[in-house]
C-alpha cells in the first residue's frame, strides 16, 4: 500500500501555477501566430486588373513569386509605395516586365474583391507615386465588393497604386494597375501587352 504525504497549502498553490503554465504553453504551441497580430482582411483590385490579378488569371508568362495562388495576400506595413508593399511578392515591383495595360477613361470605377473583412481606416490611390485620392472609412467594416470612382485621371500611360489601410493594425494591402487613360488603343476595357508602354514607375 502506497502512502502519500499530505500536501501543504504552499504545495497546492505551486501545483496550480504549474498547471496554468502548462495549459498556456500548450495553447501557444497550438497557435504559433498568437503573439503576432495580423490583419484578418484580404483583398485585391480586379477592375482594372491589378498585377496580382493578372498573375492569378495567368495572363502573364513569368513567375509571380507565388502571388498567383493568393492575390489577396499582398499585405505589408502601411506607408509603402511599392506594388508589393515590401512583401515577399517582389515580382509585382518589376516595371520592366510587360505587364498588361488596360485602357480606361479619365473617370473609372475601381473594384476590389475581398475574401475576408477587417475594419478599414482608408483607401488611397496614387498615380505614378503621387497621391490622387483618399477615401476615409473611419473604421467601418467593408463588404465583399468595394468600389471607388476616380474622376479627372490624367491621360496617358500610368501605373496606379491602390492601398487599403487597415484600421486597427499597422498593416495595409497593395495593388498596382497599369493603365492607358483616355487612349484610343487598345479599346476601352481591353488590355495590351507591350513593354514599350511601361515608362511610368512608382
C-alpha positions in Angstrom: 0.0 0.0 0.0 1.4 3.4 -1.1 1.4 6.2 1.4 1.1 9.8 0.0 2.4 12.7 2.1 -0.2 15.3 2.7 0.0 18.4 0.5 0.6 21.7 2.3 -1.2 24.9 1.0 2.0 26.1 -0.5 2.5 22.9 -2.5 -1.1 23.1 -3.7 -0.6 26.7 -4.9 2.6 25.8 -6.7 0.9 22.8 -8.4 -1.9 25.1 -9.5 0.5 27.6 -11.0 2.4 24.9 -12.9 -0.9 23.6 -14.3 -1.8 27.0 -15.6 1.6 27.5 -17.2 1.4 24.1 -18.9 -2.0 25.0 -20.4 -0.7 28.3 -21.6 2.3 26.8 -23.3 0.1 24.2 -24.9 -2.2 26.9 -26.4 0.8 28.9 -27.7 2.2 25.8 -29.4 -1.1 25.0 -31.0 -1.4 28.6 -32.3 2.2 29.8 -33.1 1.0 33.1 -34.6 -0.9 34.0 -31.5 1.7 36.6 -30.4 1.9 38.1 -33.9 -1.0 40.4 -34.6 -2.0 40.5 -38.3 -4.9 41.9 -40.3 -7.7 39.3 -40.9 -8.8 41.1 -44.0 -7.6 40.2 -47.5 -8.4 41.6 -50.9 -7.1 42.9 -54.3 -8.2 45.1 -57.2 -9.9 43.2 -60.0 -11.0 46.2 -62.2 -9.0 47.4 -63.8 -7.0 44.1 -63.4 -4.1 44.6 -60.9 -0.7 43.0 -61.4 -1.6 40.2 -58.9 -4.9 39.7 -60.7 -3.0 39.1 -64.0 -0.8 36.7 -62.1 -3.8 34.8 -60.7 -5.5 34.7 -64.2 -2.2 33.5 -65.8 -2.3 36.4 -68.3 1.5 36.8 -67.8 4.1 34.3 -68.6 6.7 34.9 -65.8 6.9 33.6 -62.3 5.0 35.7 -59.8 6.6 34.6 -56.5 3.5 32.6 -55.6 1.1 35.6 -55.6 -0.8 33.8 -58.4 -2.1 31.4 -55.7 -3.0 34.2 -53.2 -3.6 37.5 -55.0 -5.5 38.7 -51.9 -2.4 38.5 -49.7 -0.2 41.4 -50.8 0.0 42.7 -47.3 2.7 44.8 -45.7 3.1 47.6 -43.2 1.4 50.9 -44.1 3.2 53.7 -45.9 4.9 51.8 -48.8 4.6 53.0 -52.4 5.8 49.6 -53.8 3.4 47.4 -55.7 4.3 44.6 -53.3 4.1 46.9 -50.3 7.5 45.5 -49.4 6.1 42.0 -49.0 7.7 38.8 -50.4 5.9 39.3 -53.8 8.7 41.4 -55.3 7.9 40.5 -58.9 5.0 42.9 -58.6 7.5 45.8 -58.3 9.3 45.0 -61.5 8.0 47.5 -64.0 10.4 46.4 -66.7 8.2 43.4 -67.3 5.5 43.7 -69.9 2.5 43.9 -67.6 -0.8 44.0 -69.5 -2.0 47.6 -69.7 -5.8 48.3 -69.6 -7.4 51.2 -71.4 -9.8 53.3 -69.2 -11.3 56.7 -69.4 -10.5 59.7 -67.1 -13.4 58.6 -64.9 -13.2 54.9 -63.8 -14.6 52.8 -61.1 -12.0 50.7 -59.3 -13.3 47.5 -57.9 -11.8 45.4 -55.0 -12.7 41.8 -54.3 -12.4 40.9 -50.6 -12.0 37.4 -49.3 -12.1 38.4 -45.6 -13.2 41.6 -43.9 -11.5 43.9 -41.5 -12.2 47.4 -40.2 -10.8 50.0 -42.6 -9.1 53.3 -42.0 -8.8 54.5 -45.6 -8.4 53.6 -49.2 -5.7 55.5 -51.1 -4.9 55.8 -54.8 -1.6 57.0 -56.2 -0.9 57.9 -59.8 2.8 57.3 -60.6 3.6 57.7 -56.9 1.6 60.8 -56.3 -1.4 60.7 -54.0 -4.5 61.2 -56.2 -7.5 60.3 -54.0 -8.2 59.2 -50.4 -11.5 57.6 -49.3 -11.8 57.6 -45.5 -13.9 54.7 -43.9 -13.2 55.7 -40.3 -13.1 52.1 -39.0 -16.1 50.7 -41.0 -16.2 47.1 -41.9 -16.2 46.7 -45.7 -18.5 44.4 -47.8 -17.2 41.7 -50.1 -17.0 44.1 -53.1 -15.7 47.6 -52.7 -15.8 50.2 -55.4 -14.4 53.8 -55.7 -14.9 56.1 -58.7 -11.9 58.2 -59.6 -12.5 61.2 -61.9 -10.1 63.6 -63.6 -7.4 60.9 -64.1 -4.5 62.2 -66.3 -4.3 61.0 -69.8 -1.6 58.7 -71.0 0.2 55.6 -69.7 0.3 55.4 -65.9 0.7 52.9 -63.0 -1.9 53.4 -60.3 -1.2 52.0 -56.8 -4.2 51.3 -54.6 -3.6 51.0 -50.9 -6.1 49.6 -48.4 -5.2 50.8 -44.9 -6.5 48.6 -42.1 -8.0 50.4 -39.1 -6.7 48.7 -36.0 -3.4 47.2 -37.2 -0.2 48.6 -38.7 -0.9 46.7 -42.0 -2.2 47.6 -45.4 -3.0 45.8 -48.7 -1.5 46.8 -52.0 -2.4 46.5 -55.7 -0.9 48.1 -58.8 -2.8 48.6 -62.1 -1.1 49.5 -65.4 -3.4 51.7 -67.4 -3.7 53.7 -70.6 -6.0 56.6 -69.7 -8.1 58.1 -72.5 -6.1 56.4 -75.1 -7.5 55.1 -78.4 -5.6 51.8 -78.4 -6.3 49.3 -77.1 -10.0 49.8 -77.0 -11.7 50.6 -73.7 -11.9 47.6 -71.3 -9.2 45.7 -73.3 -5.6 45.0 -72.3 -2.4 45.0 -74.3 1.0 43.5 -73.6 3.6 46.0 -74.8 6.8 46.6 -72.9 7.2 49.9 -74.6 4.3 51.3 -72.6 5.9 50.8 -69.3 7.7 54.0 -68.8 5.7 55.0 -65.7 7.1 53.6 -62.5 6.4 54.2 -58.7 
